[in-house]
Amino acid sequence: MSKTPLNSKAKTLTMPGGRVVVLPTIAEDAQINAGIAADPDAYEMSPSEFKQLRRGRPLGSGKKVQVTLRLDADLLEKFKSTGSGWQTRVNDALRNWSKEHV
């Protein structure tokens, strides 16, 4: 991968990890901004909206407790094989069992 910008007038930034980022030219930036302005779903956030943004995983309900639990390997694999959300399905299965037995 070449680290030389396609447009020799383009400015570049070298990031701490060594990655080179090619900044858009004034003309490219104008084209990008025109596309944003033409998009009815795009809008500029207010400073208060921008402040409310959070990075990473959303906060949980605060009702769950982290535990260490030993399960049979085949049982765990069955839940994991169902894909994303398997921990919620384990929780649901335990909740359903507890309604009848506890």
N, C-alpha and C positions, 0 to 999 in steps of 0.2 A: 504494500500500500504506500503510495507516494505521499510524502508530507509537504510537497510543493503545491501551493494553491493553483487552481486552474486559471484564475485571473491573476496576473502578476501584480495588479494594483490592489488586490484584496489584502486586508490585514489579517494577521494570525495571532492567536494566543497560544502559549504553551502552558498546559495545565501542570500541576504539581507532579502528576504521575508520568509526565512526558508526552501525553497526548496533545496533538496540535489541532486547534479548532480554527477553521477558516471563517472569518466574519463576513457577512454579506456586504456587498458594495452598496453605495447610496442608491443606485438604480434597483438592485435586487431588494433592498430594504423597502423602497417605495412600492414595489410590486407586491411584496408580502403584506404590507399595511393596507394596500388597496383591496387585496383579497379578504383580509380580515374585516374591513369596513363594509364590504359587499355581502358578508355572511350575516343573515338575519339572526342566527343563533349565537353569534359572538358579541360580547360586550365587555367594556372595561370595568373591572371591579372597583368599587370604592375602596378607600383605605381601610374602612372598618370591615368590609367583606374580606379583603385580603388578609387582615389580621386574624380572622377566624379560621383560616385554613390550617389544617394539621397534616403533618407528614406521617407516613407509616400506617400501622394498623389502627382502625378505629377503637376507641375505648369500649370496653365491655360493659355489661349491665351492672357490674359490681356485685352480682349475686353468686358468682362462681368462685370456687376455691381450688387452687392448684394442689393436686395430690399425686403421690406415687402409688401406682396400683399394679400388681402383678396379674397378668392374664395368660391363659394358655395361648401358645403361639398360633395354633390354628384358628382360634376364635379371633384373635387380633388381626390376623391376615384376612379373615372374611370381612371384617369391618373396613380395613384399609383398602381392600380390593374394590369397594364400592365408590372410591374416589374421594374428592374433597368433601369435607364435612363429616368424615367418619367419626370424629370425636363427639360431635353433636348427636349422631345416631346412637352411639354408645350411651350417652347421657339419657336420651329418650327411652332406650331399651331398659335402662336401670329405673327410670321414673315409672314406666309402665309396670315393671315387675313389682316395684315397691307399693303401687296402688292396690295390688291384689294380695301381697304377702306381708306387708308391714303394718 
